[in-house]
Amino acid sequence: MTEIIFFLSLFLIFYVYAGYPLLALILGAVVNRRVHSADGEPFVTILIAAFNEQDSIEATVRNKLALDYPLEKTEIIVISDESADNTDEIVQAIEDSRVRLIRQIPRAGKTSALNLAVPQAKGEIIVFSDANSLYAPDAVRRLVANFADQQVGYVSGKMIYANPDSTPIGEGCSAYMKYENSLRLIETRLGSIVGVDGGIDAMRKSLYRPLSADQLPDFVQPLKVIEQGYQVVYEPEALLWEPSLKDSGDEYRMRVRVSLRALWALFDMRQLLIPGINSLFAWQLWSHKLLRYLCFIFMAGAFGANALLLCRSQFYVAFFAVQCLCYLVALLAPYLERIGMAGRIVTFSRYFLLVNVAAAHAFCKFILGKKQVIWTPRKG
C-alpha cells in the first residue's frame, strides 16, 4: 500500500505539471479550435478597480488614454474602493472627458467594485485592468479582434513582468507566467482556457453576471461565460507589463489569497467539474486547477511514503535524498542568495515550494470556511 501511495503521488505531481499540458497539446492538435478574429472597433469601457493606488494610478490611466483605439469609442472608469490616499484626486485631475471616477463606499473589494461599475458602462466590450497595469499600444485592439468570432465571450491577454531580472521571487513569477501562458495557448486550441490574467481581460458586457463580494472575478466570471455556452480564449499579442513582487512574504500572501478565492470559486462553480455537461472542459478544470491546488497533498504523500520505504531498496534511499536536497535548497534559498549562489535551480525550488505551501495554507482556510473579500494592493 505504501508503494502504491508513493508511485501514485509521483504520478499525480508529474501529471499536474507535465502530463496534463502534454495531453492537452496532443488533443489540441486534434480538436484544433481556431478563433476567427477580425479588425473591429466596438465601443470599449476599461474598468480599473483601485484602493490606495496613488503611486501608480495616473500612469495607468494615461497609458489607457494613449492606446491605439478610437477616442470616441473608449471610456475609462476608475472605481475607488474608498481609497484613503490621493487616488481620487489624481484621477479627477486628469482632464479628459473619457475618464470617470466612481467612489465605492463603504469599502467592499474589487468584485463589488466591478458589480457597481458594469451597469454604468457604455461599452459593448468591457476591459478589466489592474491599477498598476501598463498595456502595449495595440493591446485593446488585439483583444477586441477576437470578438469577431461569435462563439468567443471572454479574452485574456499576456502578462509580462516588467522586472524579470530583479530578484529571485521576480524570476520565479516570470517563469511561472511563461509556463501559464504556454498552457493557455495550448488550451485555446481545445476551445477554452482555464484561468485568466485579471489585469488584461475583456468580455462581452451582455455576458457579465454580478458576483458575490467574496467571489474571485478573474476566475468565476470566465466560468460564468463558459456556463452560458461561450468560449474563453487567450490572445498572446495583447501585452501587459506589470511589476513582479520582490519580497517572498508579499508573494506568499498573494498566493494564499488567490488560492483561497480560487478554491471557493471551484466550489461555487462545481457543476462545471461534472463530466457530461462539458466533459472536455471538466477535464481541463480538474487538471489545470483543482489538482494543481491539491498538489501539496501529493508532495506530502510522496515524501511520507518514501520515508517509510527507505529499508526496501537503494532506489528509495536515493530518491528520498533527492527530495530532501530539493526541500533543503528551497528553505536555504534566502541564505544562498545572500552569498551569491542563487541559480535557476535554487529559484525554481524556492518558488515551487512557496506556491504549494501557500496552496496548503489556503486549503486549510477553505476547510475552516474562511473567505477573503478585501486586501491591500500588491507591491511591485
Residue pairs with C-beta under 8 A, 6 or more apart in sequence:
2 305
2 308
2 309
3 305
3 309
3 312
5 301
5 304
5 305
6 301
6 302
6 305
6 306
6 309
8 301
9 298
9 299
9 301
9 302
9 305
10 298
10 302
11 19
12 291
12 295
12 298
13 295
13 298
13 299
13 302
15 287
15 291
16 287
16 291
16 292
16 295
16 298
17 292
17 295
20 287
20 288
20 291
21 182
21 183
21 186
24 183
24 186
24 187
24 190
24 284
24 287
25 186
27 190
28 186
28 187
28 189
28 190
29 189
31 189
31 190
31 191
31 280
32 189
33 188
33 189
33 190
33 191
33 231
34 189
35 146
35 149
35 152
35 188
35 233
36 148
36 149
37 145
37 146
37 148
37 149
38 145
38 148
39 141
39 145
39 148
40 144
40 145
40 147
40 148
41 69
41 70
41 73
41 144
42 73
42 123
42 124
42 125
42 144
42 147
43 73
43 74
43 75
43 122
43 123
43 124
43 125
44 69
44 73
44 74
44 75
44 123
44 124
44 125
44 126
44 127
44 140
44 144
44 202
45 74
45 75
45 76
45 77
45 121
45 122
45 123
45 125
45 126
45 127
45 205
46 64
46 74
46 75
46 76
46 77
46 127
46 129
46 140
47 77
47 79
47 114
47 117
47 118
47 121
47 126
47 127
47 128
47 129
48 57
48 60
48 61
48 64
48 76
48 77
48 78
48 79
48 129
48 130
48 131
49 79
49 81
49 110
49 113
49 114
49 117
49 130
49 131
50 57
50 78
50 79
50 80
50 81
50 83
50 87
50 131
51 80
51 81
51 82
51 83
51 87
51 107
51 131
51 374
51 376
51 377
52 83
52 84
52 85
52 87
52 376
52 377
53 60
53 83
53 85
53 87
53 131
53 132
53 377
54 83
54 85
54 86
54 87
54 90
56 131
56 132
57 78
57 87
57 90
57 91
57 131
58 90
58 91
58 94
59 134
60 129
60 130
60 131
60 132
60 133
60 134
61 76
61 78
61 91
61 94
61 99
62 94
63 133
63 134
63 135
64 74
64 76
64 129
64 135
65 76
65 94
65 96
65 98
65 99
66 137
67 74
67 135
67 137
67 138
67 139
67 140
67 141
68 137
68 138
68 140
68 141
69 140
69 141
69 144
71 98
74 98
74 140
75 98
75 99
75 100
75 121
75 122
75 123
76 98
76 99
76 100
77 100
77 101
77 102
77 117
77 120
77 121
78 87
78 91
78 99
78 100
78 101
78 102
79 102
79 103
79 104
79 113
79 114
79 116
79 117
80 87
80 88
80 91
80 101
80 102
80 103
80 104
81 104
81 107
81 108
81 109
81 110
81 112
81 113
81 374
82 103
82 104
82 105
82 106
82 107
83 103
88 101
88 103
91 99
91 101
92 101
102 113
102 116
102 117
102 120
104 112
104 113
104 116
107 374
108 213
108 373
108 374
109 213
109 373
109 374
109 375
110 217
111 211
111 212
111 213
111 214
111 215
111 216
111 217
111 373
112 213
112 373
114 128
114 211
114 217
115 210
115 211
118 126
118 205
118 208
118 210
121 205
123 205
124 204
124 205
124 206
125 143
125 144
125 147
125 202
125 203
125 204
125 205
126 202
126 203
126 204
126 205
126 208
127 140
127 143
127 200
127 201
127 202
128 198
128 199
128 200
128 201
128 202
128 203
128 217
128 218
129 135
129 199
129 200
130 198
130 199
130 242
131 377
132 242
132 243
132 377
132 380
133 199
133 200
133 240
133 241
133 242
134 162
134 240
134 241
134 242
135 200
135 238
135 239
135 240
135 241
136 238
136 239
136 240
136 241
138 237
138 238
139 157
139 200
139 238
139 239
139 240
140 202
140 238
142 157
142 235
142 237
142 238
143 155
143 157
143 200
143 202
143 235
143 238
144 202
145 235
146 152
146 155
146 233
146 235
147 155
147 202
147 204
149 231
151 230
151 231
152 230
152 231
152 232
152 233
153 203
153 204
153 207
153 225
153 226
153 228
153 230
153 231
153 232
154 196
154 201
154 202
154 203
154 204
154 207
154 221
154 222
154 225
154 230
154 231
154 232
154 233
155 201
155 202
155 203
155 232
155 233
155 234
155 235
155 238
156 184
156 193
156 196
156 197
156 200
156 201
156 222
156 232
156 233
156 234
156 235
157 197
157 200
157 201
157 234
157 235
157 236
157 238
157 239
157 240
158 181
158 197
158 200
158 234
158 235
158 236
158 237
158 238
158 239
158 240
159 177
159 181
159 197
159 199
159 200
159 240
159 242
160 174
160 177
160 239
160 240
160 241
160 242
161 170
161 173
161 174
161 177
161 241
161 242
161 243
161 244
162 241
162 242
162 243
162 244
162 380
163 170
163 243
163 244
163 246
163 380
164 170
164 171
164 173
164 174
164 244
165 171
166 244
166 246
167 244
167 246
167 247
168 333
168 337
168 342
168 346
168 347
168 350
168 351
169 244
169 245
169 246
169 247
169 248
169 251
169 350
169 351
169 354
170 244
170 245
170 246
171 344
171 347
171 351
172 251
172 347
172 348
172 350
172 351
172 354
173 244
173 245
173 251
173 351
174 244
175 347
175 348
175 351
176 351
176 355
180 195
181 234
181 236
183 288
184 193
184 195
184 234
185 234
185 236
187 193
187 194
187 234
187 284
187 288
188 233
188 234
190 280
190 284
191 231
191 280
191 281
192 226
192 231
192 232
192 233
192 281
192 284
193 222
193 232
193 233
193 234
194 281
194 284
194 285
194 288
194 289
195 219
195 222
195 288
195 289
196 218
196 219
196 222
196 232
197 218
197 240
198 217
198 218
199 240
199 242
200 238
200 239
200 240
201 218
201 222
203 221
203 222
203 225
204 230
207 224
207 225
207 228
207 230
208 221
209 221
209 224
211 217
211 220
211 221
211 224
212 268
213 373
214 261
214 264
214 371
214 372
214 373
215 261
215 264
215 265
215 268
216 258
216 261
216 262
216 264
216 265
219 261
219 262
219 265
220 265
220 268
220 269
222 232
223 265
223 269
223 272
224 269
225 231
225 232
226 232
226 272
226 278
226 281
227 269
227 271
227 272
242 380
243 380
244 380
245 251
245 254
245 378
245 379
245 380
246 379
246 380
247 379
248 334
248 350
248 354
250 378
250 379
251 354
252 354
252 357
252 358
254 378
255 354
255 355
255 358
255 359
255 362
256 358
256 361
256 362
256 365
257 362
257 372
257 375
259 293
259 358
259 359
259 361
259 362
259 363
260 362
260 365
260 366
260 370
260 371
260 372
261 371
261 372
262 289
262 293
262 362
263 293
263 362
263 363
263 366
264 366
264 371
266 273
266 285
266 289
266 290
266 293
267 366
271 277
272 278
272 281
272 282
272 285
273 282
273 285
273 286
273 290
274 282
275 282
275 283
276 282
292 359
293 359
293 362
293 363
294 359
294 363
295 356
295 359
296 356
296 357
296 359
296 360
296 363
299 356
302 323
303 320
303 323
303 327
306 316
306 319
306 320
306 323
307 320
309 316
310 316
310 317
310 320
326 349
327 349
327 353
329 336
329 345
329 346
329 349
329 350
330 346
330 349
330 350
330 352
330 353
330 354
331 353
333 342
333 346
333 347
333 349
333 350
336 342
336 346
337 346
